[in-house]
Amino acid sequence: AEHHPRRAAKLAEECRARGEHPHADKLQAALVALMFCANCGRPLQDPLSIDRGIGPDCWPRIDPGWRSAIELRQAA
């Protein structure tokens, strides 16, 4: 994920579409730990995006269920 963040984000998206959520979650966690958007793989720069692991361009486009889960995690 650290050398190919956009590819890792695409793989996570494909895993999620196939229902392989544990694998997708691992890829997402690696991207977020490295401060890349878990949706597109671009670098995260602002504190809010880094905290949620999704950049400002991708935030409105991601699945509402995924967005809700992220918001619940942030509230905890």
C-alpha positions in Angstrom: 0.0 0.0 0.0 2.8 2.4 0.8 4.3 2.2 -2.7 1.1 2.0 -4.7 -1.7 3.7 -2.7 -4.1 4.2 -5.6 -3.8 0.6 -6.6 -4.4 -0.5 -3.0 -7.5 1.8 -2.8 -8.8 0.2 -6.0 -8.2 -3.3 -4.6 -10.0 -2.4 -1.4 -13.0 -1.1 -3.5 -13.0 -4.3 -5.5 -12.8 -6.5 -2.3 -15.7 -4.5 -0.8 -17.8 -5.0 -3.9 -17.2 -8.8 -3.8 -18.1 -8.9 -0.1 -14.6 -9.5 1.1 -14.8 -6.9 3.9 -12.0 -8.2 6.1 -9.4 -7.9 3.3 -10.8 -4.5 2.3 -10.7 -3.3 5.9 -7.0 -4.3 6.1 -6.1 -2.4 2.9 -8.1 0.6 4.2 -6.3 0.5 7.5 -2.9 0.4 5.8 -3.8 3.4 3.6 -5.1 5.4 6.5 -2.0 4.6 8.6 0.1 5.9 5.8 -2.1 9.0 5.4 -3.6 8.2 2.0 -7.2 8.3 1.1 -8.8 4.9 1.6 -11.1 5.6 -1.3 -8.7 6.9 -4.1 -5.2 6.5 -2.6 -4.3 10.2 -2.9 -2.3 11.8 0.0 -4.3 13.2 2.8 -3.4 16.7 4.0 -6.0 18.3 6.3 -6.5 17.0 9.9 -10.2 16.1 9.3 -9.4 14.0 6.3 -6.5 12.3 8.1 -8.8 11.5 11.0 -11.5 9.9 8.9 -9.1 8.4 6.3 -11.1 9.8 3.4 -10.2 13.0 1.5 -12.6 15.9 1.0 -13.2 15.1 -2.7 -14.1 11.5 -2.0 -16.1 12.0 1.2 -19.4 13.0 -0.6 -19.0 10.1 -3.1 -18.5 7.1 -0.7 -21.1 4.6 0.3 -23.5 6.1 2.9 -23.1 3.0 5.1 -19.3 3.4 5.1 -19.6 7.1 5.8 -21.9 6.4 8.8 -19.4 3.8 10.2 -16.6 6.4 9.9 -18.7 9.1 11.6 -19.5 6.7 14.5 -15.9 5.8 14.9 -15.0 9.5 15.0 -17.7 10.2 17.6 -16.4 7.5 20.0 
